[in-house]
Amino acid sequence: MKLKQLFKEIDVTWKGNKEQEIFSITANSKNVAPGALFLAKRGKTGDGHKYIAEAISAGAVAVLTDTYDPFLTTVQIIHPDVSSLEALLAQRFYQNPTAQLSIFGVTGTSGKTTTTYLLKYLLEQEGLCGLVGTVSWMTGKKVIPATLTTPDQLTLMELFHEMGKEGCKRAVMEVSSHAIDQGRTQGISYAAAVFTNLTQDHLDYHHTMEEYAAAKAKLFKGLKPTAYAIINGDDNWADRMVQNCSAPIIRYGLQPRLDLFAADLELSAQGMKFVVHWKGEKVAFKTPLIGRFNIYNILAATAVALTQGQKLPAIADKLEGFTGVPGRLERVVNSRNLQVFVDYSHKPDALKNVLQTLKEFKKGRLITVFGCGGNRDAQKRPQMAAISESLSDFSIVTNDNPRGEDPEEIARQIITGFQDKNYFVQLDRKKAIEHALNLATPDDIVLIAGKGHETYQIFAHQTIVFDDREIAKQACEP
């Protein structure tokens, strides 16, 4: 595409050849390929202008910048707010890929990943469905490990473009509060949007729960009247989410007053049974998933499927075959027949939900291995300890992804939440997992919390290969 086509009717200042052909667009200098347009964006923590030279060296033939540099020989397009153009440029370059897709967004503190996987599973009964989320990005048959829950606009549009090429007609995506606040989802028209729940998280970024809620609520404010808002009616923030929503609202949960609700719950370590009520219809559901919180995830996906014309009995039949999501209460099969689960629960509410679920089924002790991520909301660290202590028989505190923080300081902040000494600190995560499994008997349950599907561990100066599931399997070998 030529630059003059890409910037048609956009008020910019040109320094260089408008006829220049470009073959890609990126705001990441490390992703620049020959023939690229580089977007020099300014953000809260970084400034793309520092990487212009690196981008040009890698082959960028044009730069979108807010400041003219007379020493550059590369084409420069000047605009006072580079970030504000990203969404439009992405749509144009990738030929408006969202127009060919029905897109379903899922937001909330917990449950986004499982809900999107459930929804993809239901929608895919009628043809290929793409997915953008925490675990991976799926463009049809291609699976790409995710780097962000909701990537930047350019990456999103590229993914949607690939989905269309592979024959997808629908896409489901996790929509993070950061992405909404930073405008990464700007211009996307949703067929439906789901709110799972809101509990404390990301206060290092949003500062208050009201700010956090306001970011989430923008998703529903932006829905068209032809879309649907699918809302967890049992959550305290439900009404706040739809305060300014003009789309039809479907509320789901466990209360009979709601539009879609589950009753007659039977929970076990092998799965769950319950009856779903919808507009006078009652249908029995059966799932191998465990945990009351997963009933909410199933209801959310069911509600969306209903808006797309699927029938409740057919939904129940389909979901019986859904076996789960990587790193979400994932059972680690091992040679010692220990009950070992790996879960992504790295937030207080998520950890509480998982531990409450496992506690119902334990015959012996519940042993929990957990830590807290560095450069993230520090307020939740003692809360995680208090939750682990109240629901576990023994806690082992270890590293999560310490990032740029001192691991010992993170651990010190965590253990202030314990009331007694029934815990152990082992910062080496591998040794912590091994210690937990050495303590365990077949009647015990071991939960390794925090990293779930992740296959790496992030330290200040390096990222190492690390998979809780593989470490646990190896630790159980004779």
SULNOR-V530919 format. One record per backbone hydrogen bond with DSSP energy under -1.0 kcal/mol. NH is the residue of the N-H (numbers start at 1). CO is the residue of the C=O. E is the energy in kcal/mol with one decimal. If there is no record, write none. Layout:
NH;CO;E / NH;CO;E
//
This chain:
3;20;-2.3 / 4;18;-1.9 / 6;2;-2.0 / 7;3;-2.4 / 8;5;-1.0 / 10;7;-2.2 / 12;10;-1.4 / 13;78;-2.3 / 15;76;-2.4 / 20;17;-1.2 / 22;1;-3.0 / 23;35;-2.8 / 26;37;-2.2 / 31;28;-2.1 / 35;59;-2.4 / 36;33;-1.3 / 37;24;-2.4 / 38;62;-2.6 / 39;26;-2.5 / 40;64;-2.7 / 41;39;-1.4 / 43;46;-3.4 / 48;41;-4.1 / 50;47;-1.7 / 51;48;-1.7 / 52;49;-1.1 / 55;51;-2.4 / 56;52;-2.6 / 57;53;-2.3 / 58;54;-1.5 / 59;56;-1.2 / 60;55;-2.4 / 61;36;-2.4 / 62;36;-1.2 / 63;75;-2.3 / 64;38;-2.8 / 65;77;-2.7 / 72;69;-1.6 / 75;61;-1.2 / 76;15;-2.6 / 77;63;-2.9 / 78;13;-3.0 / 79;65;-2.2 / 85;82;-1.5 / 89;85;-2.7 / 90;86;-2.6 / 91;87;-2.4 / 92;88;-2.4 / 93;89;-3.0 / 94;90;-2.2 / 95;92;-1.5 / 96;91;-4.1 / 99;96;-1.4 / 100;97;-1.3 / 101;98;-1.2 / 102;169;-2.2 / 104;171;-2.6 / 105;192;-2.0 / 106;173;-2.4 / 107;194;-3.0 / 109;197;-2.0 / 115;111;-2.3 / 116;112;-2.5 / 117;113;-2.3 / 118;114;-2.6 / 119;115;-2.6 / 120;116;-2.8 / 121;117;-2.3 / 122;118;-2.0 / 123;119;-3.1 / 124;120;-2.4 / 125;122;-1.2 / 126;123;-1.7 / 127;124;-1.1 / 130;170;-2.6 / 131;138;-2.5 / 132;172;-2.0 / 137;144;-3.1 / 138;131;-2.9 / 139;142;-1.9 / 144;137;-3.2 / 146;135;-1.3 / 156;152;-2.8 / 157;153;-2.7 / 158;154;-1.9 / 159;155;-2.6 / 160;156;-2.8 / 161;157;-2.4 / 162;158;-2.3 / 163;159;-2.4 / 164;160;-2.2 / 165;161;-2.0 / 166;162;-2.0 / 167;164;-1.1 / 168;163;-2.7 / 169;128;-1.4 / 171;102;-2.4 / 172;130;-2.3 / 173;104;-2.6 / 174;132;-2.7 / 175;106;-3.0 / 180;176;-2.0 / 181;177;-2.7 / 182;178;-2.5 / 183;180;-1.2 / 184;179;-2.4 / 186;183;-1.3 / 188;185;-1.8 / 191;103;-3.1 / 193;228;-2.4 / 194;105;-2.8 / 195;230;-2.8 / 196;107;-2.3 / 205;202;-1.4 / 206;202;-2.9 / 208;206;-2.0 / 212;208;-2.1 / 213;209;-2.9 / 214;210;-2.6 / 215;211;-1.9 / 216;212;-1.8 / 217;213;-2.8 / 218;214;-1.1 / 219;216;-1.4 / 221;217;-2.1 / 222;218;-1.6 / 227;224;-2.1 / 229;248;-2.9 / 230;193;-3.2 / 231;250;-2.8 / 232;195;-1.4 / 233;231;-1.1 / 233;252;-2.3 / 235;232;-1.5 / 238;235;-1.7 / 241;237;-1.8 / 242;238;-1.1 / 243;240;-1.0 / 245;242;-1.4 / 250;229;-3.0 / 252;231;-2.6 / 253;260;-1.5 / 258;255;-2.0 / 260;251;-2.1 / 261;277;-1.7 / 262;253;-1.7 / 263;275;-2.5 / 266;273;-3.0 / 268;271;-2.2 / 272;287;-2.7 / 273;266;-2.4 / 274;285;-1.9 / 275;263;-3.0 / 276;283;-3.0 / 277;261;-3.2 / 278;281;-2.4 / 281;278;-2.1 / 283;276;-2.2 / 285;274;-3.6 / 287;272;-2.5 / 294;291;-1.5 / 295;292;-1.4 / 297;293;-1.4 / 298;294;-2.3 / 299;295;-2.5 / 300;296;-2.4 / 301;297;-2.1 / 302;298;-2.5 / 303;299;-2.6 / 304;300;-1.8 / 305;301;-2.4 / 306;302;-2.3 / 307;303;-1.6 / 309;306;-1.6 / 310;305;-2.1 / 315;311;-2.3 / 316;312;-2.4 / 317;313;-2.0 / 318;314;-2.3 / 319;315;-2.6 / 320;316;-1.0 / 321;318;-1.8 / 322;319;-1.5 / 328;325;-2.0 / 330;342;-2.5 / 332;340;-3.0 / 337;334;-1.3 / 340;338;-1.1 / 341;446;-2.9 / 342;330;-2.5 / 343;448;-2.2 / 344;327;-1.2 / 351;347;-2.7 / 352;348;-2.4 / 353;349;-2.4 / 354;350;-2.2 / 355;351;-2.6 / 356;352;-2.6 / 357;353;-1.8 / 358;354;-2.5 / 359;355;-2.6 / 360;356;-1.1 / 361;358;-1.1 / 363;443;-1.2 / 364;443;-2.2 / 367;445;-3.0 / 368;394;-2.6 / 369;447;-3.1 / 370;396;-2.3 / 374;401;-2.8 / 381;378;-1.4 / 384;380;-2.3 / 385;381;-1.5 / 386;382;-2.3 / 387;383;-2.3 / 388;384;-2.5 / 389;385;-2.8 / 390;386;-2.1 / 391;387;-1.6 / 392;388;-2.4 / 393;366;-2.9 / 394;366;-1.4 / 395;422;-1.3 / 396;368;-3.1 / 397;424;-2.9 / 398;370;-2.5 / 399;427;-1.1 / 403;458;-2.5 / 405;402;-2.2 / 410;406;-2.0 / 411;407;-2.3 / 412;408;-2.2 / 413;409;-2.1 / 414;410;-2.1 / 415;411;-2.6 / 417;414;-2.2 / 418;415;-1.3 / 423;421;-1.9 / 424;395;-1.8 / 426;397;-2.7 / 432;428;-2.4 / 433;429;-2.4 / 434;430;-2.3 / 435;431;-2.5 / 436;432;-2.1 / 437;433;-2.2 / 438;434;-2.0 / 439;435;-1.6 / 440;436;-1.1 / 444;441;-1.7 / 445;365;-2.9 / 446;339;-2.9 / 447;367;-2.9 / 448;341;-2.9 / 449;369;-3.0 / 450;343;-1.3 / 454;451;-2.6 / 457;464;-2.1 / 459;462;-2.9 / 464;457;-2.5 / 466;455;-1.5 / 471;467;-2.6 / 472;468;-2.4 / 473;469;-2.1 / 474;470;-2.5 / 475;471;-2.2 / 476;472;-1.1 / 477;474;-1.1
//
